């Protein structure tokens, strides 16, 4: 298979072969060492991983189930492998989609993806996050731009779901042009531009309405549904987690109060769009000492079902955790120096010291693979709506076991689709059993520079 960007086989990118394989095989070794019975000492912060032993039960295959359609509200997916929301950096400076986005999505459709969840679209300009090449959908005059995208995806018989979001404390002045809602604390090595502040009641009401209005726009633009981004430390996630929500009014304190903003978005949206599919992505747990844990997320999942949610994608973590939402076998300091807005223009001393000290400062979490599957399984036991597992899912045998053992109804992947847009077809024909992605994390950091692709070996 030739990659679109490099024209080279993914297994032979222009880099030191031994270095690439060191990362790949160290990932495998770490995964093996993190099997049930070995993981200790973190039970208070993350779910038990005992369930992962089910993935080793290779006696029964469930390929037919993996490649059968699934229902999410009125959406019928082509199969049960979804492209999770991925920022491709293919937006104009004003947040409208570039023509190249259509090409990227068509490539995914032709590659067999079950459904596409878009990169996050900001519900208001000062809630945009990531970079100035991420999407906005805060105005009605953007509807025709996104209609061009959905029409082309539908021409390939593929559902497309719009992820909508507000960056909250993880916005940056360099991206939004203003600092209405401030970014994450200084403990976050990537976003520490300002200090977070508490939203006013009026601002919360405005954000709720902006989410509702964006859901209406998505419906008019032809998206098959929307997904609220309530994970990874962004605004809705910031309300859910007790680690970041320190409010003492009706929007903070109890689980019900912290959930209130999401409940009101659902209530308001249902009045406008009826049974139009509304999904959500949540962090089932984070790594803050006073943060969100799986038992409370199970309660939140039940509240989501009661509020009219159509499906829950289960992820984890927030930016201040370090490499938690996206796992890496080693801290990608080369990519930090090449792409980070904070470090790419650093003086020689910083560039020399960063590779030495970054691994001591920035947290790297384990296991590297299937790390949200156990949380997804626990949530699935308590709700009847579809549950989607995401995070380090890399092989067809694992997917067969996750789906076949009812650990989740669907799975979602991000980085594997960056390096191999046709990976689902390869899984289906069994020309490949695993992804070529080595989990280096370079693509995440490259978001600062614009277009997202596999950069390993080019830095």
C-alpha positions in Angstrom: 0.0 0.0 0.0 1.3 3.5 -0.9 0.6 6.3 1.5 -1.0 9.4 -0.1 1.5 11.8 1.3 4.9 10.0 1.1 4.4 7.6 -1.7 6.2 5.0 0.3 5.2 1.8 2.0 4.2 2.6 5.6 6.6 0.0 6.9 9.5 1.7 5.2 9.1 5.4 5.8 12.3 7.4 5.3 13.8 7.0 8.7 16.1 4.7 10.7 14.6 1.3 10.3 15.9 0.2 13.7 14.4 3.2 15.4 11.0 2.6 13.9 11.0 -1.0 14.8 12.3 -0.1 18.3 9.1 1.9 18.9 6.9 -0.7 17.3 8.3 -3.6 19.3 8.6 -1.7 22.5 4.9 -1.0 22.2 4.3 -4.7 21.8 6.5 -5.5 24.8 4.8 -2.9 27.0 1.4 -4.3 26.0 2.5 -7.8 26.9 3.8 -6.6 30.3 0.5 -4.8 31.0 -1.7 -7.9 30.7 -4.1 -8.6 33.6 -2.4 -9.4 36.8 0.6 -7.2 36.1 -1.1 -3.8 36.3 -1.0 -2.7 40.0 -1.2 0.4 42.0 -3.5 2.4 39.8 -6.9 1.0 40.7 -8.0 4.3 42.1 -7.3 6.2 38.9 -8.1 3.9 36.1 -10.4 0.9 35.5 -9.1 -2.7 36.1 -7.9 -4.3 32.9 -8.9 -7.8 33.7 -11.3 -7.8 30.8 -8.5 -7.6 28.4 -7.9 -11.3 29.0 -11.0 -11.9 26.8 -9.0 -10.5 23.8 -6.7 -13.5 24.0 -9.5 -16.0 23.6 -8.8 -16.6 19.9 -10.8 -19.9 19.6 -13.9 -18.1 18.3 -13.9 -15.5 15.5 -16.6 -12.9 15.0 -15.7 -11.5 11.7 -19.2 -11.6 10.3 -20.4 -9.5 13.2 -17.7 -6.9 12.8 -18.6 -6.4 9.1 -22.3 -6.4 9.7 -24.3 -3.1 9.8 -25.1 -1.4 13.1 -27.9 1.0 14.1 -27.3 4.3 15.9 -30.6 5.9 16.1 -31.7 6.3 12.5 -28.2 5.8 11.2 -27.2 2.5 9.7 -23.4 2.1 9.6 -21.8 0.0 6.8 -19.9 -2.1 9.4 -18.8 -1.7 13.1 -15.4 0.0 12.5 -15.8 3.8 12.6 -13.3 6.6 11.9 -13.2 8.4 15.3 -13.1 12.2 15.2 -9.7 13.3 13.8 -8.5 16.8 13.2 -7.1 16.7 9.7 -6.1 20.4 9.5 -8.1 20.8 6.3 -10.0 24.0 7.2 -9.6 27.5 5.9 -8.6 30.2 8.4 -12.2 31.1 8.8 -13.0 27.5 9.8 -14.7 26.5 6.5 -13.8 23.1 5.0 -11.3 23.0 2.2 -11.9 21.0 -1.0 -9.1 18.6 0.2 -11.4 17.5 3.0 -13.8 15.9 0.5 -10.9 14.0 -1.0 -9.8 12.7 2.4 -13.3 11.6 3.3 -13.9 9.9 -0.1 -10.7 8.0 0.4 -12.0 6.8 3.7 -15.3 5.8 2.1 -13.5 3.9 -0.6 -11.4 2.3 2.1 -14.5 0.7 3.6 -15.0 2.7 6.8 -18.3 2.0 8.6 -19.0 5.7 9.2 -17.0 8.9 9.5 -17.0 11.1 12.6 -15.6 14.5 11.6 -12.9 16.4 13.3 -14.3 18.8 15.9 -16.3 21.8 14.7 -16.3 24.8 17.0 -19.8 25.9 18.1 -18.5 29.4 18.5 -15.4 31.3 17.3 -13.8 31.7 20.7 -14.3 28.0 21.4 -12.1 26.9 18.5 -9.2 24.8 19.6 -6.2 22.9 18.2 -5.0 25.3 15.5 -6.3 27.8 13.0 -6.8 25.0 10.5 -9.6 23.3 12.6 -13.3 23.7 11.8 -15.9 26.1 12.8 -19.7 25.7 12.3 -20.9 28.8 14.2 -22.8 30.5 11.4 -25.6 29.5 9.1 -23.7 30.7 6.0 -21.4 27.7 6.6 -24.2 25.2 5.8 -23.6 25.1 2.0 -19.9 24.5 2.6 -20.6 21.4 4.7 -23.4 20.3 2.4 -20.8 19.8 -0.3 -18.9 17.5 2.0 -21.9 15.4 3.1 -23.2 15.1 -0.5 -19.9 13.6 -1.6 -19.7 11.2 1.4 -23.3 10.1 0.9 -22.6 9.4 -2.8 -20.3 6.6 -1.5 -23.1 5.2 0.7 -21.3 6.2 4.0 -22.8 7.9 7.0 -21.1 11.0 8.3 -21.5 12.4 11.8 -20.4 15.9 12.8 -18.5 16.2 16.0 -19.2 19.6 17.6 -17.3 21.1 20.5 -16.1 24.0 22.6 -12.5 24.0 23.6 -13.1 25.5 27.0 -9.9 25.7 29.1 -8.0 24.2 26.2 -8.5 27.1 23.8 -5.6 29.4 23.0 -5.5 33.1 22.2 -3.4 32.3 19.1 -6.3 30.2 17.7 -9.3 32.1 18.9 -7.9 35.6 18.6 -9.4 36.4 22.0 -9.4 34.9 25.5 -13.1 34.7 26.5 -12.7 31.2 28.0 -9.2 30.5 29.1 -7.0 27.4 28.4 -5.7 24.8 30.7 -3.4 25.2 33.7 0.3 25.6 33.6 0.7 21.9 34.3 -0.3 21.2 30.7 2.9 21.4 28.6 1.0 22.3 25.4 -1.7 24.8 26.3 -0.4 26.9 29.2 -1.0 30.2 27.6 -3.4 31.7 30.2 -5.1 30.8 33.4 -8.7 29.3 33.4 -11.5 31.4 34.7 -15.1 30.6 35.6 -17.8 31.2 33.1 -20.7 33.5 34.0 -24.3 32.2 34.0 -24.9 34.3 30.8 -21.9 32.7 29.1 -23.1 29.2 30.0 -26.5 29.9 28.6 -25.0 31.3 25.4 -22.8 28.2 25.0 -25.8 25.9 25.4 -27.7 27.8 22.8 -24.7 27.7 20.5 -24.5 23.9 20.7 -28.2 23.7 20.0 -27.9 26.0 17.0 -25.0 24.0 15.6 -26.9 20.8 15.9 -29.7 22.4 13.8 -27.1 23.5 11.2 -25.6 20.0 11.1 -29.0 18.6 10.3 -29.6 21.2 7.5 -26.1 20.5 6.1 -27.0 16.8 5.6 -25.0 15.2 8.4 -26.5 12.0 9.5 -26.1 13.0 13.2 -23.9 14.9 15.6 -21.5 13.9 18.3 -21.0 16.2 21.4 -17.4 16.2 22.3 -17.5 15.8 26.1 -14.1 14.2 26.5 -10.4 15.0 26.9 -10.7 18.1 29.0 -12.6 20.3 26.6 -15.5 22.4 27.8 -18.2 19.8 28.3 -15.6 17.4 29.7 -14.5 20.2 32.0 -17.9 20.4 33.5 -18.2 16.7 34.0 -15.0 16.1 35.8 -14.8 17.1 39.5 -11.1 17.8 38.9 -11.8 20.8 36.7 -15.3 21.8 37.8 -15.0 23.6 41.1 -18.2 25.5 40.9 -20.5 25.8 43.9 -23.7 26.9 42.0 -26.2 24.7 40.0 -23.5 23.9 37.4 -21.1 22.2 39.9 -20.8 19.9 42.9 -23.0 16.8 42.5 -23.0 14.6 39.4 -26.4 15.9 38.4 -25.2 19.5 38.6 -22.0 18.8 36.6 -24.2 17.0 34.0 -26.7 19.8 33.8 -25.1 21.6 30.8 -25.3 18.5 28.8 -28.8 17.7 29.8 -29.9 21.2 28.8 -28.2 20.8 25.4 -30.2 17.6 24.8 -33.4 19.0 26.0 -33.1 22.1 23.9 -31.9 20.2 20.8 -34.7 17.7 20.9 -37.3 20.5 20.7 -35.6 21.7 17.5 -34.5 18.5 15.7 -36.7 15.8 17.1 -35.2 12.3 17.0 -32.2 13.4 14.9 -29.2 11.2 16.1 -27.2 12.9 18.8 -24.2 10.9 20.1 -21.6 11.9 22.7 -17.9 11.2 23.4 -17.0 11.0 27.1 -13.9 10.4 29.1 -14.8 7.5 31.3 -12.0 8.4 33.7 -9.1 10.8 33.9 -5.8 10.7 35.8 -6.3 13.6 38.2 -6.3 12.6 41.8 -9.8 14.1 42.3 -11.1 13.4 38.8 -13.7 11.3 37.0 -13.8 7.6 37.6 -15.6 4.8 35.9 -18.4 4.2 38.5 -19.4 7.8 38.2 -19.2 7.6 34.4 -21.6 4.7 34.5 -24.1 7.0 36.3 -23.5 9.6 33.7 -24.1 7.1 30.9 -27.5 6.2 32.4 -28.3 9.9 32.6 -27.3 10.3 29.0 -29.6 7.5 27.9 -32.4 9.1 29.9 -31.7 12.4 28.2 -32.1 10.9 24.8 -28.5 10.2 23.7 -28.2 7.8 20.8 -24.7 6.3 21.4 -21.7 6.8 23.7 -18.1 6.7 22.5 -15.9 5.8 25.5 -12.5 7.4 25.7 -10.4 8.7 28.7 -8.3 11.5 30.0 -7.6 15.2 29.5 -4.7 17.2 28.3 -3.2 17.8 31.7 -2.8 14.1 32.1 0.0 14.0 29.6 -0.2 11.3 27.0 -3.3 9.7 28.3 -6.0 10.1 25.6 -3.4 9.1 23.1 -0.8 6.6 24.2 2.8 6.5 23.1 5.7 4.1 23.9 8.0 7.1 24.4 7.6 10.9 24.6 7.9 12.2 21.0 10.3 15.0 21.7 11.5 15.3 18.1 7.9 16.1 17.1 7.5 18.6 20.0 10.6 20.5 18.8 9.5 20.4 15.2 5.8 21.3 15.6 4.9 22.7 19.0 4.2 26.5 18.8 6.0 26.8 22.2 9.2 24.9 21.3 9.9 24.9 17.6 11.8 28.2 17.8 13.5 27.5 21.1 17.2 28.3 21.6 19.8 25.5 21.3 20.0 25.0 25.0 16.2 24.2 25.3 16.4 22.0 22.3 19.3 20.0 23.8 17.7 19.7 27.3 14.1 19.0 26.3 14.7 15.4 25.0 16.4 14.7 28.3 13.9 16.1 30.7 10.5 15.8 28.9 10.2 12.1 29.7 10.6 13.0 33.4 8.0 15.7 33.3 5.3 14.6 30.9 3.3 11.5 31.9 3.1 8.5 29.6 0.3 6.1 30.5 -0.2 2.3 30.0 -1.5 0.0 28.6 -0.8 1.2 25.1 -3.6 -0.9 23.4 -7.3 -1.3 24.0 -7.1 0.9 27.0 -10.7 2.0 27.1 -12.3 -1.3 26.3 -12.8 -2.4 29.9 -14.5 1.0 30.8 -16.7 0.6 27.7 -17.7 -2.9 28.7 -18.7 -1.7 32.2 -20.8 1.1 30.7 -22.3 -1.2 28.1 -23.6 -3.5 30.9 -25.7 -0.6 32.3 -27.2 1.0 29.1 -29.2 -0.3 26.1 -27.9 2.4 23.6 -24.9 1.5 21.5 -21.5 1.9 23.1 -18.4 2.6 21.0 -14.9 1.8 22.3 -11.9 3.9 21.1 -8.3 4.0 22.1 -5.3 1.9 21.0 -7.4 -0.5 18.9 -5.1 -1.8 16.3 -5.8 -5.4 15.2 -8.6 -7.3 13.5 -8.5 -10.2 16.1 -8.9 -7.7 18.9 -11.9 -6.0 17.1 -13.5 -9.4 16.6 -13.2 -10.2 20.3 -14.4 -6.7 21.4 -17.5 -6.9 19.3 -18.0 -10.7 19.6 -17.8 -10.7 23.4 -20.2 -7.8 23.8 -17.5 -5.5 25.2 -18.7 -2.8 22.9 -21.2 -2.5 20.0 -18.8 -0.7 17.7 -15.1 0.3 17.7 -13.5 3.5 16.5 -10.0 4.3 15.4 -8.1 7.5 14.5 -4.4 7.1 13.9 -4.7 3.9 11.9 -6.8 5.7 9.3 -4.2 8.5 9.0 -1.5 6.0 7.7 -4.0 3.6 6.0 -7.3 5.1 4.9 -8.2 1.7 3.5 -7.5 -0.4 6.6 -11.1 -1.6 6.9 -11.0 -3.1 3.4 -7.7 -4.7 4.3 -9.2 -6.2 7.5 -12.2 -7.4 5.6 -10.1 -9.2 3.0 -7.6 -10.3 5.7 -4.7 -8.9 3.6 -3.8 -7.3 7.0 -4.4 -8.3 10.5 -3.0 -5.2 12.2 -2.4 -1.5 11.6 0.9 -0.1 10.3 0.7 2.6 12.9 3.5 2.5 15.5 1.8 4.9 17.9 4.6 7.4 17.8 2.2 10.4 18.3 3.9 12.7 15.8 0.7 13.2 13.9 -1.0 14.7 17.0 1.7 17.3 17.5 1.8 18.1 13.8 -1.7 19.6 14.2 0.0 22.8 15.1 1.4 23.0 11.6 -1.8 22.4 9.6 -2.5 19.2 7.6 -2.4 16.0 9.6 -0.6 13.0 8.2 2.0 10.4 9.3 5.2 12.4 9.9 7.3 9.7 11.4 10.7 9.6 9.7 10.4 13.2 8.4 11.4 14.9 11.6 
